[in-house]
Amino acid sequence: MDFDDPMLLLSSWIGQIGDLGLDLLWRFIHIVVSLWHIVSGIFEAIESYAISFGLIQKYNSIDLEKLRCLAVVVDIEVARDVSKVIELLQWLTTIGVKQVGLFDSQGLLKKSKDMILEMVPGSMLLQETGENIFSPDRERIAIEFISSSDNKEAVVKAANILLQKHLISNHPENDKGENVFTESHLNEALRVVGENVHVPDLLLVYGPVRSHLGFPAWRLRYTEIVHMGSLKHMRYGSLLKAIHKFTWVRQNYGA
């Protein structure tokens, strides 16, 4: 480059100033976003502690009629910390939740289910509850341990039943039928193969990313999903707030 040419020199300076300006703008935006996250985190922590101590009146009572089934997804990296899972279940028992599906993708919590049931007062396996799961007794909680492999075989069998009943059997001459399946059809097919899949109303995800982390998709028909952050930094107030918010949301289902 000929630096004796004033136009080329000016162009070079403008380019350098532009690069510097973009770099400063990026750093400024990064600082603003970081400060916003810090302030937001501090506010949420203060609010959570205020809820925990009962200082915000609207969270002191929760109508749990809408929340018949709650699911909790735990990231595989922290699923080994059973003590935090036990503490979370104890909180849910205190709140009055009756049914909880506890999920980690590899089924690590299943291996510790005996210890979990022993350490959580009033807990029992969902399969052992019978029909009295929603009794007025607040100190009872039914727990289902779920992994990615659960119910897959049952869903395949149920799909084959639906195929035979609604497609092939209706029009055997061309192997085409009415391609309309409803939730009741699926539930009936699952009952036929001996599976009673409990669909959660609310799914709480404790993990590093905003994802259901492998929770079985066929159980997420009308489920509200809330990301709760890391299990290591869980707060009772945040849990209470998430459940309270769900119970106040009006849900509209399409026809």
N, C-alpha and C positions, 0 to 999 in steps of 0.2 A: 504494500500500500504506500502510496506517495503522500507522506505527511506534509509535504510542502503545499499540497493542494488544500486551500482553506475549506472548500465544500466537503471534501472527504473527511477532513478533520472534524468539521462540525457534525457531519453525519455520525461519525464514530462516537463523539461526545453524547449526542442525542440517544444513540443506542444504549450506551452505558448508563445514562441517567434513567432511561426507560426501564432497563433491567433492575437497576437499584430501586426504582419506584415500585415495581411489581414485587420485588423481594420484601420491601418494607410493608407493602399492603398485605402480603401474605402473612407476615409475622404479626401485624396488627390484628388481622382477623383471627389468627390462631390464639393470640392472647385474649381477645374478647370472648371467643368460644370457651377457652379454658376457664376464664373467670366466671362465665355464666354457669358452667358445669359445677364449679366449686361453690358458688353462691346457691345454686339450686340444690346441691347435695347438702349444704348446711341447713337450708330451709327445710328440706325433707326430713333430716335428722331431728331438728327441733320439733317439727310437727309430729313425727313418730313418737318421740318421748312424751309430748303433750297428750297424745292419744293414749299412750300406755298408762299414764298417771290419771286418766279420766278427766283431763282439763277441757276437752272439747266434747260438749254434751251429746252431740248427735251420734257419736260413736259408742255411747254407753249401752245402747240396746240395739240389737240387730235382729230383724225378722228373717229367719233362716228357712222359711217355707219354700222359697224359690230354689234354695241351694240343697237339693236332695243328694247330689253326688259331686264331690270335689276331687280333682286329680292334681297331684303334685309331681312335677318332673324335676329330677335331680341330675345335674351333670355328672358324667361318669368319673371325672377327676375328684369330685368331692363326695361321691356316693360312699366312699370308704370311711368317711367320718360319720359313723353311725350316731355318735352322741348329738350332733347337730340335727339329724333327722328325728331322733327321739324327742329333742326339745321342741322341734316344730310340731310334731304330733301332739305333744302335751299342750301346746298353745291351742291347737285346733280343738282338742277336747274341752279346754276351758271356754272357748268361744261357743261351743255347742254343736260343732259339725258332727254329723252322724255317720257319714260314709266317705272314705278317702281311698282313692286309687294311687298307690305309690309306685312311680315308674323310674327305672334307670335302664338304659339300653341293653346292658349286659346281664341284668338280673342279679347284681351284687347284693342288693338289699334283701332278696329272697333268701340268700344264704344266712342272713342275720335275723330272719323274721322271728325266731323263737326269742332271741334277746330283746328285740323291739317290742314284741307283745308282752314280755315280762316287765319291761321298764315303763311302758305306757299304761297307767292305771285305767281299767275299764275297757281295754282294747280286746278285740277278737278278730279272727279271720272272717271275711265277708261270707265265705262259703258256709260258715257255721251259724249265721245269724237267723236263718229261716225268714219268716215274714214279719218279725217284730223289730226290724232295724230302726224304724222311726218312732219308737216308743218315747213317751215324755221324759224318760230318764236322761238327763243332760250328761251324765258321767259315763256314757257308753259310746264307743266309736268302733265302727267296723272298718277293717283295713284290707285292701286287696293289693297284693304285690304283683306288679306287671313288668314284663320285659318285652323287647321287640319281637321275640319269637312266639309270644302268647297269641292264641286264637287264630293263627295263620291257617292251620289245617282246617279248622272249623269254618272259616270264611270261604275257603276253596270249596268245601263240601256244600255250603249254603249257596254259593254261586252256581254250582252244578244243579242243585235243586231248582233254583230260579230259572235256569236255562231250560231244563226239561219241562217245567210247568208252564212257563209263560211264552216260550218261543217255539220249541220243536213240537210239543204236544198240541199246541193250538193250530198250527198249520204244517202238518207233517209232509204234505206234498211238496212244499218248497222250502222247508226248514226256516220259515219266517213266521213270526207271530207279533203280538203287540209288545213293542219294546218300551214298556212302561213299568218301572219298579218303584214302589213306595217304601217308606220306612217300615210300615206294618208288614210288607212282604218280606223284607230282610229279617225283621225280628222273628217272624214266624219260621223262616227257614233256619235261623240259628237255634230256635227252640227245638226244631225237628232233629238237628244234629247234636243236641244236648248241651248247647252253650247259651248262657244268659249273659250277654255282653252289657255291661253297665256303661252308659254314655254320660260323661261328666258334663255338668252345667258350666263349671268354671275350671280352667286349667291354669295353675300357677307354675311358672317356669323359673327354677333357680339354676342359673347357668350364665356363662360369659356372653352368649349371643342371643338375639331375639329370634328363637326358633323353638319348635316343639321337641327338638332333640331326638326324633325317632319315635315319638309316641304314636301308637297305631292309628293310622288315618281314618279307619272305619269307625273309630270311636269319637270322631270330632265332627259330628253332623251339625249341631247347633251350639258348639262349645265356645264360650268366651275365653280368650287366651290373654294372660297378663304376665309380662316379664317382670320378675321380682329382683333381679340382680344376683349377686353371689350368695350362696347358702351360708358362707362364712360370715357375712355381714348382714344377715337377716335381722329384722326388727319386728317386735310384736305389734307395734303401732302400724307399720306398713302392711302387715298381714291383715289386721283388723280393718284398715282403710280399704284394701282391695276387695275384701268380702262385702263390706258395707256398700261400696260403690256398685258392686254387681247386683245386690239386692234392691237397689234403687233404680236400676236401669230398666226401662220399658223395652221388652223384646217383642218384635213383630216377626212372625213367621209367614213366609209366602205360601200361597194356596197351591 
